[in-house]
Amino acid sequence: MDISSNNLDKRSTPSVPTPDWTTNAQNEMEIPLVEAPAPSTPALSSNHDNNLSSKYIQDVTNESHTNRASVISSTTNPTQTPTQCGTHSSVITPAISTSQSLITGEVALTPTHSTFTPQSINPHSAMTAITPMVSGTDQARSSIKVQNCVSTIHLGCELKLLDIYCRTRFSEYNPARFHGVVMKIIDPRATALVFRSGKVLCTGLRNEHDSYIAARKFARIIQKLGYPARFLDFKIQNFIATADLRFPIRLEALQQAHGQFASYEPELFPGLVYRMVRPRVVLLIFVNGKIVFTGGKTRGEINEALDIIYPILRSYRIS
């Protein structure tokens, strides 16, 4: 009996593998199910089986909660390094708060965040384009159109008007009505008034360049007739332009307030004549908001006159 007891005491204990609790929590949750060998003892009652199964499930649940708590506590340490276990490695990532884990959808996070990657979404795609409002002065200035550009030149010689009238086409000469020859050309479409002193006035053009070309052609025509004509002293004398303010104006009240600059006689002329001192421009203002500028020698004077008169006419708008 002693020998058998010694043999029983020296019996070797089977080695049980120690589980590695530092592995991934997802792998820890996967507990393999091992089929139990068929019992050699008689079958137990059904109540005893139910108690054993419920106790086994409760133990497994407690172990899983314990393992998850240990894994989460280990991830909160930022100085911890990845551990190697055999051929498998577990990389411990920082814990993610619940508020951050619920961020989904088209949210572009900061590039310094190590967990989420920025979304390739243009933040301006959902914005609607808004056209900036145009001021009244800019709108009125954009409506300015040059209707006529008048220029003058001097040929530097005396002219015989009757001889020019007889030797040129598209010309008119009636000394009883007008003391000059009226000449016309087609390209560019312009009209010239030629005087005996050698002065020529060109009209009917819409810009400075066309006026210059037309004056050169008139001088060349007279030169071909045998006169020693030269192209001298080209100058723009007058711009005639129109603009539309797009609101009606009370002309009677305007004439009463600006009597020293304005004259309004509806029996003779339907427009109000406003003579501006600086710049020296004359304006014809109509009740429907249309304006005619005359007397300006440059486009800048026309724009300056509009900038000055617009707030005045705005105050006399018919609402």
Secondary structure, DSSP 8 states (H G I E B T S, - for coil): -HHHHHHHHT----------TTS-HHHHH----------SS----HHHHHHHHHHHHHHHHHHHHHHHHHHHHHHT-TT---EEETTEEE-------HHHHT--SS----TT-SSS------TTTT---------HHHHHHHT-EEEEEEEEEE-SS---HHHHHHH-SSEE--TTT-SSEEEEETTTTEEEEE-TTSEEEEEEESSHHHHHHHHHHHHHHHHHTT-----EEEEEEEEEEEEE-SS-B-HHHHHHHTTTTEE--TTT-SSEEEEETTTTEEEEE-TTSEEEEEEESSHHHHHHHHHHHHHHHHHTB--
